[in-house]
């Protein structure tokens, strides 16, 4: 069977072009309905082979033939070897993946803002969408209880813990508080990790002081993440810390107030609650920046947490 690459992360293609042909480059570590995950042997990278409708992420190859993919996942060994049989060709058992003509994609932001411009319109737009269409079984339920000061008896144990951390973050947006979201929740990417992906994407885009702190302590932070969450989440957050996010987050954050309903609805198809959890991270990040930079009077690009100081 043959799968044809439709789109590939440019960094992944560059890495594969530097490897020797005919060798085992990785091992299958997960086979699911939408994706096949491959752990590389000589690099700390998790490669994903995905169906065409899956949101593009770093280290992903999206394929064109969804029907062939469906047939492949039924018999691929979850611990099978992955071979590089050509400069642009992988092989898993009898499945050949040709990405020679795949479109190159990058998870890095194309443009960055000249100044911090988080408007109330952006925040209201996100809130309105999340309230109307978001999946509240993850961190969205926690967020709604926290901001409305409601009783938490309707929340699960994980949601209640997430609510406590959201309230702590609002008061003390420190690296130590952010670390407490790691691994909190269930599934391949727990809600706390998806939330951090959205939050980190915003902080990176606006190059906030919180992001500079993440970069300063990135080695310790990555080790902490690796020890406390799933492999998929670890690699997802690692890519973000090194400057790459997924296509859905990249689109919404870059467009800002020009984001469309279609852009936001893309998140509803990422996992069961993962997409919503990411959007809550974006929302909380924008709210934090708005409080700190706009209400705090940061018109000159200099941060201050003291509103009185800025207004005097």
N, C-alpha and C positions, 0 to 999 in steps of 0.2 A: 504494500500500500504506500501511496505517496501523498504527502501534505505539502502544499505550496505556501510559502511565507507571504503574507499580505503586508505586514508592517513589522519592523524590528527596531529595538532600541539601538541607537548608533554606537553607544559605548560597548554594548554586548557584541555587536558585529566586529568592532575594532579589536576586541579581546580575542574573539574566535579566529580572526585572520592572523593573529600572532601565534597560534598554537600549531603543533605538528599534526599533520594528517595521519589517519590510520590508528590513532590512539584512543583509549578510553578517556573521556574528559569529565565524565560525571556519572551520577547514579540517580535513577528515578526514586524520589522519596514520597511522592503523593500522586494519586490518579483520581480525578474527580470528573463530574459531568461537564464542567466548563474548562478545566485546566489540567495540565500535567506539570508537576513541579520537579525540577532537576537540581540536585546539589552538585556544584562543580567540585572537582578534586583538588586542583591546584590554586583555587581562588575562593575566598569567602563570599560566594555569590550563589543566589538561588535563582535559577532560570525558569521561566514559565512559558510553556507552550499553551496558547489559548485560542478559543473559538473566536470568530470574527466580531461578534457583538460585545465581547468583554472589553471593559475600559482599559486602554493601554497604560502600562506601568513600566518603570525601569526594569531592564533585564527580561523583557517579554518579547516573544515572537508570536504575533497573531497570524493565524492561518486562514486560508480562503474557503476550504472545503469542510463545512461544518458536518455534513453527512458522513464523510470519511473519518473525521475526528471522532464522531459518535461510535463508529465501528471499532476504531483503534483502542479507545479507553476500555472496551470490554475485555480485552485480552492482554494488555500490556502489564508486565510484571512490575509491581510497585517497588521492587528493589533491583530492577534490571539495569544493565550498563548502557551508557550513552556514548556513541562513537562519533568522532569527527572524521567523515570519510571524504570530505572535499573542503575547499576554502569556504564554501557557502552551503554545506550539506551536513546534516546530522542523521544518525540512524539509531533507532531504538528497536531492538529485535528486528522484525521485518518491515518496520515503518521508516520511510525515508522522509526527511523534512528538508526541503530545498528553499532557502531564503535568498537566492542569488538576486532576484529582481524585487525583493521586498522594499517597500518605502521606508526610508530612514526616519526615525522619530527621536526626539530628545525630551526628557522630562525637566529640563532646565527652563526657567522663565525666559521668554524672548526679550521682554522689556521690563524695566523697573521704574517705579514712580520717581519723579523728580523731587517730590516732597510727600509728606504724610498727608493723604487726603482721604480719610475714612469718614464718609458722610452718614448722617442719620438715615438717609434714604437707603443706603446699602444695608444697614442693620435692620431697618423695618422690612425691607424686601425679603431678607433671609428669614426673619422671624415669622412673617406671614406665611411663607412657603412651608416652613417646618411645622407650624401649628396646623396647617390645613392638610399636608400630605406626608409629613415625616412619620417614620416608624418609632413609636414611643416606648418600645420594649427595651431599648438600650439607654444611652445616656440622655436622650431627649426627655424621657420621663423624669429623670433626675433633675435636669435643667429647669423644667417647668415647675416642679415642686420647689426648687431652690429660689427661683426669682419671684414666685407668687407667695412664698412663705406659707406653703400648704403643709398639712400633716403628711408624713411619709409612710403611712400604714398601707398605701396602695403599691409601694415599691418593693421589688425583690431585694434580697440581701445585697446583691451586686449593685443594684441601682441606688440603694440607700448609701452604700459606701462611696459611690461616684458623686452623689449629691453632697456629701460631706467634703469631698475634695474640691468640688466646684466652689463651694462657699469659702473654703480655705484659700483657693487660688484668687478669688476676688479680693480678699484681704491681704494676702501675702503671695504675689505672683513670682515666687522664687523657684530656682531650679530644683530644690529639695521637694517643694510641693508638687511641681510638675512630674517628678520621678514617681510620685505616689499613684499616678494614673497607670503606670506600666503594668501590663498583665491583668488588669482588673476587668473581669467579665468572662465570657465563655466563647468558645469557637476558635477557628483558625486565627482570627485577629480579634481579640477581645475589645470591647467597646472603649476601654481606656486608651488602648493603643491607636485605634482609629481616630479618636478624639485628638490625640497628640499629633497625629499626622496632619490633620486639618489645622490645628493650632500652630505647629511648627512651620507649615507652609506659609501661613500668614506672617508670622514673625520673620521668616527668612525673606519674604518678598519686600517687607517694609524695613528690613534690616534694623530691628529694634534692639534695645540693650539686652533684652531677654535672650534674643537669638545670639548675640555676641557672647553671652555667657555660656550658652549651649556649645558653641564652637570652642570656647576656651577649655571646656572640660569634656570635650567629645569622647576622648578615649575612655575615661572613667565611666561616662554615661553609657556608652555602647556596651561596655562590659556588664554594667548593671542591667541593661535591657536584655542582653543575651542570657543572663542567669535567671531572669524572672518572667519571661514570656515565651510564646511559641516561636518556632524558627521562622515562620512566615512573617509574623509581626516584627521580629528582630531585623530581618532583611529589609522590610518595608521602611522602618524607621531609620535604619542605617543609610539607605539611599537618600532619604530626606535630609539627614544631617550632613550628607555630602552634596546636597544641593539639587536633588531631583525628586519630583513628586509625580502623581499620576495625571493623566490628561484631563480628567474631570475637575480636579482641584486647580490645576494650572489655568484652565479656561475661565472658571468662575472668578478666581482671584485677579487675573489679569484684566478681565472685562470690568470688574468692579460694578458701578451702578448701571452699566450697560449689559449686565448678565440677563439672559432670557429665561423664560419658564422651561424651555427645552433643555437649556444648560443645567438647570437645577434638577429636572426630572431624571437626568442621567444617573444621579446619585441613588435614586430609588431602586435601581437595578444592580447595585453593588452589594452583594451578600444579603443577609436577612435584615440586619440593621446597620451594617458597616458604612454604607453611603450616608445615612442620616447621622451617624456618629461623627463622621468626618465633617459634615456641614455644621454640626454643633460646635466642633473645634474651630472652624472658620468664624462662626458667629461670636464665640467667646473671645477669640483673638481680636476681631474687629472692635468689639465692645471695649476690650481692655485698652486698645490703642486710642479709641475715641475718648475714653475717660482720661487717659494719661497725656495725650498730645493735644487734643482739642479743648476739652474742658480745663485742662491744666495750662492752656495758653501757649502751646508749643508752635507758635507761628514762625519762629525763626529757626526751627529744626533742633533746638536745644531742649533736652528732656527736663521735666521737673514733675515731681509728684505732689507739689504743694500749690494748690489752686490759689490760696491767699497770696502767696509770693508772686504768682504770675499776674494777678489782677492788680497788684499794688503799683 
